[in-house]
Amino acid sequence: MWGVIIVSLLGLTAGVWAYPSGAPASACLDMTPQHGPSKQTSTPPYELVVSNDTYAGGDEIEVTLRRTGNSAQFRGFFIQARTPGSTDAQGQFTTVDSGTTKTVNCGSVANSENGVTHTGRTDKTTVTVTWTAPANRVGHIQFRATVVETEDVFWVTKVKSSYVQDPTAGPLPTQATSSGQDIGVTSSGCGSTKGCYQAPTNCAPPACDYFSSWQTSGNTVLVEVSGTSNGYVAVGISHDNMMGLDVIYECVYDSDTGSTTAFSSWSPGKTRPERDSTHAGV
Protein backbone atom coordinates (compact mmCIF):
# COMPACT_ATOMS: atom_id res chain seq x y z
CA MET A 1 0.00 0.00 0.00
CA TRP A 2 1.34 3.40 -0.94
CA GLY A 3 1.28 6.14 1.66
CA VAL A 4 1.94 9.85 1.43
CA ILE A 5 4.39 11.59 3.72
CA ILE A 6 5.37 15.25 3.95
CA VAL A 7 9.10 15.73 3.79
CA SER A 8 10.99 18.79 5.00
CA LEU A 9 13.92 18.96 2.60
CA LEU A 10 15.83 21.47 4.67
CA GLY A 11 15.47 19.21 7.68
CA LEU A 12 17.40 16.48 5.89
CA THR A 13 20.50 18.50 5.20
CA ALA A 14 23.77 17.60 6.82
CA GLY A 15 24.64 21.13 7.87
CA VAL A 16 24.62 21.22 11.66
CA TRP A 17 25.85 24.39 13.29
CA ALA A 18 28.27 24.06 16.17
CA TYR A 19 26.19 26.79 17.80
CA PRO A 20 28.71 28.55 20.09
CA SER A 21 31.55 28.56 17.55
CA GLY A 22 29.74 29.47 14.32
CA ALA A 23 28.47 27.87 11.15
CA PRO A 24 30.59 25.09 9.58
CA ALA A 25 31.24 24.65 5.87
CA SER A 26 28.60 21.90 5.78
CA ALA A 27 25.93 24.60 6.30
CA CYS A 28 27.05 26.65 3.27
CA LEU A 29 24.32 25.48 0.90
CA ASP A 30 21.13 26.10 2.89
CA MET A 31 22.59 28.23 5.73
CA THR A 32 20.28 26.43 8.16
CA PRO A 33 21.14 25.80 11.83
CA GLN A 34 19.76 22.58 13.31
CA HIS A 35 19.91 23.22 17.02
CA GLY A 36 16.27 23.94 17.74
CA PRO A 37 12.71 24.16 16.36
CA SER A 38 11.76 25.32 12.90
CA LYS A 39 13.00 28.63 11.52
CA GLN A 40 10.95 31.79 11.97
CA THR A 41 8.67 32.87 9.14
CA SER A 42 8.08 36.40 10.43
CA THR A 43 9.93 39.47 9.23
CA PRO A 44 13.32 39.48 10.98
CA PRO A 45 14.17 42.46 13.23
CA TYR A 46 17.60 42.79 11.62
CA GLU A 47 19.04 44.29 8.45
CA LEU A 48 22.10 44.05 6.20
CA VAL A 49 23.53 47.40 5.09
CA VAL A 50 26.18 47.76 2.37
CA SER A 51 28.53 50.68 1.71
CA ASN A 52 28.20 50.61 -2.13
CA ASP A 53 25.33 50.10 -4.56
CA THR A 54 27.55 49.05 -7.50
CA TYR A 55 30.81 47.16 -7.79
CA ALA A 56 33.68 46.34 -10.11
CA GLY A 57 36.17 43.49 -9.96
CA GLY A 58 38.26 43.59 -6.78
CA ASP A 59 36.21 46.33 -5.07
CA GLU A 60 35.95 46.28 -1.28
CA ILE A 61 32.53 46.78 0.31
CA GLU A 62 31.66 47.13 3.98
CA VAL A 63 28.78 44.88 5.05
CA THR A 64 27.02 45.54 8.36
CA LEU A 65 24.52 43.26 10.08
CA ARG A 66 22.57 45.15 12.75
CA ARG A 67 19.36 45.04 14.67
CA THR A 68 16.54 47.41 13.76
CA GLY A 69 15.30 49.80 16.40
CA ASN A 70 15.30 48.36 19.91
CA SER A 71 14.84 44.78 18.77
CA ALA A 72 16.55 41.87 20.48
CA GLN A 73 20.29 41.36 20.19
CA PHE A 74 21.56 38.39 18.21
CA ARG A 75 24.08 35.71 19.10
CA GLY A 76 24.83 33.89 15.86
CA PHE A 77 24.95 34.72 12.17
CA PHE A 78 26.10 33.43 8.80
CA ILE A 79 26.56 35.82 5.85
CA GLN A 80 27.19 35.08 2.18
CA ALA A 81 27.12 37.08 -1.06
CA ARG A 82 25.11 35.44 -3.85
CA THR A 83 23.89 36.20 -7.34
CA PRO A 84 20.13 35.99 -8.07
CA GLY A 85 18.80 32.42 -8.08
CA SER A 86 22.15 30.88 -7.09
CA THR A 87 23.36 29.22 -3.89
CA ASP A 88 27.05 29.74 -4.76
CA ALA A 89 28.91 32.06 -2.40
CA GLN A 90 30.81 34.82 -4.19
CA GLY A 91 33.79 37.01 -3.33
CA GLN A 92 35.89 36.93 -0.18
CA PHE A 93 35.29 38.20 3.34
CA THR A 94 37.78 39.80 5.70
CA THR A 95 36.94 40.00 9.40
CA VAL A 96 37.26 43.34 11.12
CA ASP A 97 37.09 41.91 14.65
CA SER A 98 38.56 38.41 14.90
CA GLY A 99 37.18 38.15 18.42
CA THR A 100 33.59 38.02 17.17
CA THR A 101 33.81 36.91 13.52
CA LYS A 102 35.62 34.34 11.40
CA THR A 103 35.52 33.35 7.75
CA VAL A 104 34.14 30.09 6.34
CA ASN A 105 35.34 28.32 3.19
CA CYS A 106 32.31 27.41 1.10
CA GLY A 107 32.68 25.23 -2.01
CA SER A 108 35.62 23.22 -3.27
CA VAL A 109 38.18 26.05 -3.47
CA ALA A 110 40.62 26.06 -0.56
CA ASN A 111 40.88 29.26 1.50
CA SER A 112 37.99 30.85 -0.41
CA GLU A 113 36.75 32.67 2.72
CA ASN A 114 33.45 33.35 0.96
CA GLY A 115 31.30 33.09 4.08
CA VAL A 116 31.54 34.75 7.49
CA THR A 117 30.10 33.67 10.84
CA HIS A 118 30.32 34.28 14.61
CA THR A 119 32.98 32.91 16.95
CA GLY A 120 31.02 33.00 20.22
CA ARG A 121 27.51 33.21 21.64
CA THR A 122 27.84 36.68 23.17
CA ASP A 123 24.97 39.08 22.48
CA LYS A 124 25.58 41.47 19.58
CA THR A 125 23.80 44.54 18.21
CA THR A 126 25.96 45.04 15.12
CA VAL A 127 28.72 43.28 13.18
CA THR A 128 30.75 44.75 10.30
CA VAL A 129 32.91 42.83 7.83
CA THR A 130 34.67 43.65 4.57
CA TRP A 131 33.77 41.87 1.34
CA THR A 132 36.08 41.84 -1.68
CA ALA A 133 34.42 41.31 -5.06
CA PRO A 134 35.71 38.62 -7.45
CA ALA A 135 38.35 39.79 -9.90
CA ASN A 136 35.80 39.45 -12.71
CA ARG A 137 32.23 40.64 -12.26
CA VAL A 138 29.67 37.85 -11.77
CA GLY A 139 26.38 39.76 -12.02
CA HIS A 140 24.26 41.54 -9.42
CA ILE A 141 25.15 40.64 -5.83
CA GLN A 142 22.91 40.39 -2.79
CA PHE A 143 24.15 39.67 0.72
CA ARG A 144 22.06 37.20 2.69
CA ALA A 145 22.25 36.28 6.35
CA THR A 146 20.91 33.67 8.70
CA VAL A 147 20.57 35.30 12.12
CA VAL A 148 20.25 33.45 15.43
CA GLU A 149 18.62 35.37 18.26
CA THR A 150 18.48 32.40 20.63
CA GLU A 151 18.86 28.67 20.17
CA ASP A 152 15.11 28.42 19.50
CA VAL A 153 14.61 31.65 17.50
CA PHE A 154 16.39 32.14 14.17
CA TRP A 155 15.74 33.40 10.65
CA VAL A 156 17.25 31.52 7.67
CA THR A 157 18.50 33.76 4.79
CA LYS A 158 15.57 36.16 5.33
CA VAL A 159 17.87 39.07 6.17
CA LYS A 160 18.89 40.50 2.79
CA SER A 161 20.77 43.56 1.64
CA SER A 162 19.78 45.73 -1.27
CA TYR A 163 21.39 44.61 -4.53
CA VAL A 164 24.95 45.66 -5.24
CA GLN A 165 24.66 46.08 -8.97
CA ASP A 166 26.96 44.91 -11.72
CA PRO A 167 26.76 47.76 -14.28
CA THR A 168 27.49 45.30 -17.10
CA ALA A 169 24.64 42.93 -16.18
CA GLY A 170 20.97 43.10 -17.14
CA PRO A 171 18.09 44.57 -15.11
CA LEU A 172 17.61 43.69 -11.47
CA PRO A 173 15.34 40.72 -10.66
CA THR A 174 11.70 41.53 -10.03
CA GLN A 175 10.71 40.91 -6.45
CA ALA A 176 7.53 38.91 -6.04
CA THR A 177 5.57 36.98 -3.43
CA SER A 178 4.09 33.50 -3.64
CA SER A 179 1.62 33.67 -0.77
CA GLY A 180 -2.11 33.58 -1.33
CA GLN A 181 -2.13 32.81 -5.05
CA ASP A 182 -4.94 30.64 -6.42
CA ILE A 183 -3.08 28.16 -8.64
CA GLY A 184 -6.04 25.94 -9.47
CA VAL A 185 -5.46 23.34 -6.75
CA THR A 186 -8.77 22.57 -5.07
CA SER A 187 -10.14 20.51 -2.18
CA SER A 188 -13.15 19.51 -4.26
CA GLY A 189 -13.43 15.73 -4.27
CA CYS A 190 -11.45 15.15 -1.08
CA GLY A 191 -12.59 11.92 0.54
CA SER A 192 -14.58 10.80 -2.50
CA THR A 193 -12.66 10.99 -5.79
CA LYS A 194 -9.23 11.70 -4.32
CA GLY A 195 -7.29 11.43 -1.09
CA CYS A 196 -6.19 14.63 0.63
CA TYR A 197 -3.94 15.89 3.39
CA GLN A 198 -4.89 19.36 4.67
CA ALA A 199 -3.35 21.66 7.25
CA PRO A 200 -5.34 23.03 8.99
CA THR A 201 -7.86 20.19 8.81
CA ASN A 202 -10.59 20.67 6.18
CA CYS A 203 -9.02 23.86 4.81
CA ALA A 204 -9.40 24.82 1.14
CA PRO A 205 -6.54 26.17 -1.00
CA PRO A 206 -5.20 28.83 -1.20
CA ALA A 207 -6.07 29.27 2.51
CA CYS A 208 -4.18 26.10 3.53
CA ASP A 209 -0.76 26.23 5.11
CA TYR A 210 -0.21 22.92 3.33
CA PHE A 211 -2.36 20.88 0.98
CA SER A 212 -1.70 17.76 -1.06
CA SER A 213 -4.00 15.37 -2.89
CA TRP A 214 -3.57 12.17 -4.88
CA GLN A 215 -5.85 10.55 -7.41
CA THR A 216 -5.20 7.32 -9.31
CA SER A 217 -6.10 6.59 -12.91
CA GLY A 218 -4.86 3.23 -14.13
CA ASN A 219 -1.11 3.21 -13.61
CA THR A 220 -0.96 7.00 -13.18
CA VAL A 221 -1.17 9.00 -9.98
CA LEU A 222 -2.05 12.68 -10.22
CA VAL A 223 -0.54 14.58 -7.29
CA GLU A 224 -1.40 18.15 -6.30
CA VAL A 225 0.63 20.10 -3.76
CA SER A 226 0.33 23.70 -2.61
CA GLY A 227 1.13 25.84 0.40
CA THR A 228 1.92 29.32 1.67
CA SER A 229 5.67 28.81 2.00
CA ASN A 230 7.98 31.40 0.43
CA GLY A 231 10.55 28.63 -0.09
CA TYR A 232 9.08 25.31 -1.18
CA VAL A 233 6.32 22.79 -0.64
CA ALA A 234 6.93 19.10 -1.21
CA VAL A 235 5.30 15.69 -1.00
CA GLY A 236 6.97 12.32 -0.59
CA ILE A 237 5.62 8.92 -1.64
CA SER A 238 6.76 5.88 0.33
CA HIS A 239 6.00 2.16 0.45
CA ASP A 240 6.08 2.25 4.30
CA ASN A 241 5.94 4.73 7.18
CA MET A 242 9.71 4.97 7.57
CA MET A 243 12.09 7.59 6.17
CA GLY A 244 14.18 6.30 3.26
CA LEU A 245 13.68 4.96 -0.27
CA ASP A 246 11.08 7.64 -0.95
CA VAL A 247 10.18 9.59 -4.09
CA ILE A 248 9.87 13.33 -3.43
CA TYR A 249 8.24 15.98 -5.59
CA GLU A 250 9.12 19.61 -4.81
CA CYS A 251 7.63 22.90 -5.90
CA VAL A 252 10.42 25.41 -5.26
CA TYR A 253 9.73 29.14 -5.26
CA ASP A 254 12.49 31.58 -6.24
CA SER A 255 11.77 34.96 -4.65
CA ASP A 256 14.39 36.63 -6.84
CA THR A 257 12.70 35.76 -10.13
CA GLY A 258 9.13 35.14 -8.94
CA SER A 259 9.13 31.71 -10.62
CA THR A 260 8.17 28.30 -9.28
CA THR A 261 9.84 25.13 -10.58
CA ALA A 262 8.87 21.48 -10.03
CA PHE A 263 11.60 18.94 -9.26
CA SER A 264 11.74 15.26 -8.43
CA SER A 265 14.15 13.79 -5.89
CA TRP A 266 15.01 10.48 -4.29
CA SER A 267 15.52 10.09 -0.54
CA PRO A 268 18.02 7.29 0.22
CA GLY A 269 17.48 7.63 3.97
CA LYS A 270 18.47 10.10 6.66
CA THR A 271 20.74 11.97 4.30
CA ARG A 272 20.25 14.80 1.85
CA PRO A 273 17.79 13.84 -0.94
CA GLU A 274 19.29 13.40 -4.39
CA ARG A 275 17.65 15.55 -7.07
CA ASP A 276 16.83 13.78 -10.34
CA SER A 277 18.33 15.77 -13.19
CA THR A 278 15.71 14.37 -15.61
CA HIS A 279 12.78 15.50 -13.39
CA ALA A 280 11.33 11.99 -13.72
CA GLY A 281 7.58 11.85 -13.23
CA VAL A 282 7.01 15.61 -13.46
N, C-alpha and C positions, 0 to 999 in steps of 0.2 A: 504494500500500500504506500502510495506516495503522500508525503506530508509537505507542508509549507512552513518554513521557518524564516524569521526576519534576521538578517545578518548585519551587524554593525561593522563595516569594513575598516573603519579607523580603529576599532577596538581590537582588530586582529594584527595590527602592525607590531613590529618587534621593537619599536623605539620606546624605551623606558627611561625616563629621566631619573638620574641620580639627584634627587630633588635639592639637597643642600649645595651641591657642587656644580650645578648647571646641566644643560642639555648635552647629551652625547651625540656623536656623529650618526648613530642609528636613528635619531629623531629628525634628521635633516629633511626627509621627504615630506612628512605630514606635520611636523612641528608640534606633535601632540604629547603632552605629559600623561603618564598612566599611573598616577599616585593617588587617585581619588575618584569621585563620581564623574558624571558626564560633564563636558565643557558647558560653559554658559552660552546662552543664545541671545542674551540681552545686549544692548549697546555698551561697549566697554567704557569705563570712566578714565580712559587713558588716550594719549595721542602720540603720533610720530611726527616730528617736525624736521624738515630738511633745510639746509642753508642755501641751496641753489634750486632753480626750477628747470635748468637745462644742464647738459654735461657734454664734454668731449672726452676722447680717450685719455686716460691717466689723470683726470681731474680728481681733486679731493673734495669731499662733501661732508659736512658735519651732520650727524643724525642724532636727534635727541628724543628719547622716550620719556614722557612725563605724565603725571596725573593731571586731570582737568579739575579746576576749581579746588574744593576741599574734599575731594574723593579720597578713598582709602589708599594707603601706600601699597607698594607691591614688593614682593620678595624675589620672584624669579622672572626671567624673560629669555626669549630667543628671537633674534632679529636676523632676517635675510633680505637681500635685494633680488627681486625677480622681474622678469619681463612678463607681459600679459599672457595668461593662459599657460605658463610654464612653471614647473616646480624646481627648475635648476637655479641654484644660488649663483649670483654674479658678483664680480668685483672682489675686493679684499678689504677686510676691516682691520683697523688699528685701535687698540684700547687706549683710552686716555688715562684711566685709573685701573691699574692692574690689580688693585685690592678688591675691586667690585666686579670687574669684567674680564673675560678671557675669550679668545677666538676659538672657533670650531672649524675643522676641515670637513667640508661637505663634498661628496663626489669622490672620484678616483684619483684626483690630482693631489699629490703630497704637498703639505704646507700651503694649501689654497687659502686658508683663513677667510673663507667666504660666509661664515656665520659668526655671531657673537652672542654670548650668554653670560649669566651671573656666576660668581664664584662662591657666594655664601647666601644665607637666608635672612640677612639683615633687612629691615624695612628700608625702602627707597622711595623718594619722591620724583627723582629725575636721574637719568643716565645719559651721557653723551659719548659717542664714539665717532671715529673718522672712517669714512668709506672711500676707497680709491677705485675709480672706474676702470674697467678693462682697457687695455691698450687700444683696442678697436671697438668702436661703438657696437652695441648689441640690440638697440631698439630702446623704446621707452622703459624706464625703470620705476618700480614701486617698491618701497620698503614695507615689509610685513613683520608683525611681531606677535608671538604668543606671550601673554602676560599672566603671571601667577600671583594672585593676591594672597591666597592662603592655599593650603594643600587641597582644600575642597572647592575652591573658587578660582577658576581660570578661564581665559578666553583664548581660543586657538586661531591664530592668523587674522583675527577680526580687527586688530589695530593696524591701520594702513596709513601710509603717508600720501600726500598728493604725488602725482606723477612727476618724475624728473625726466624731462623730455629729451629725446634724441632728435636734433633738428633735421637729420637726414632721413628719419623714419616717416611713416604715414601718419594719419590722424590718430588721436588718442582713442582708446576703446570707449564705447558707449556703456555707461553704467546702467544696470537694469536690476529689477527684482523679480524673483520667481514666486513669491508668496501670493496666494489667493487667486491664481489664474484657473479658469475653467478649461481644462484640456480635453474634455469629452469623456473622461472616466466617470462612471456612474455606479451607484449602489443598486440600481434597478435590477431585479432578478436575484439578489442575494438570498440564499437559502432555498431557492427553487430551481433556477436554471444555471446558477453558478455558485461556487463557494466563495466566501469573503472573510477577510480579516479587517476589522475596523477599530481605530483608536481615535477618539473615544468610541465605546460600544454604540452601534447603530447610527453612527454619524454618516453624513453624505458628502462626498467630494463636491467642491474644493474645501469644505469646512473641516475635513479630517486632518488630524496631525499625521496620520498614516493610514493608507488604504491599499489593500491588494485583493485581487480576485482571480479565480482560475476557472476555466470552462473547457471541458474536453469535447472534441469532435473527431471521432475516429482515432487516429494516431497522433493528433495534434492537440496541444494544450495552449489556449489563448490566455495570457497572463496580463493583467493590468496592475500598475503600481503608481501611486501618486502620494504626495505629502507636501508639507509646508516648509521643508528644510531648504536652506539656502546653499546647501552643499550637495547632498545626494539622497536619493531613496533607493532601496534595493530589496530584492526578494530572493530567498534561497530555496532550492528544491532538493529534498533529501529522501533517501530510502529508509531512514530511521530517525530517531529523535536525538541523535548524537551529532556533535560537530565533527566535520570531516567527510570527504568524498561527496561534496555538495556542489551543485550547479548554482551560480549566482548571476542574477541579472540586475544591472545598475543603471539608474538614470542619474547622470552627473551634470550638475548645473555649474556653468562657468560665469561668475558674476562680472568678469571683465568684458566678456563678449555678449552676455545675455543669451547664450545658446545652451541647449540641453542635448546631451549625447547619450545614447544607449550603448552599454557594453555587456559582454558576457565574461564571466570568470569561473575559475575552478578552485574550490577550497580543498587542499590536501589534508587539512587538519588544523591544529592550533598554530598555524603559521600564516604569513601574509598570503592572501588569495593570489592566484596566478591569472592575469588577464589574458583572454584568448584574442590573439591578434586578428583572427578571421571573424570575430563577433558571431560565432556559431549560434544559431537559433534565433538571432535578432532579425 
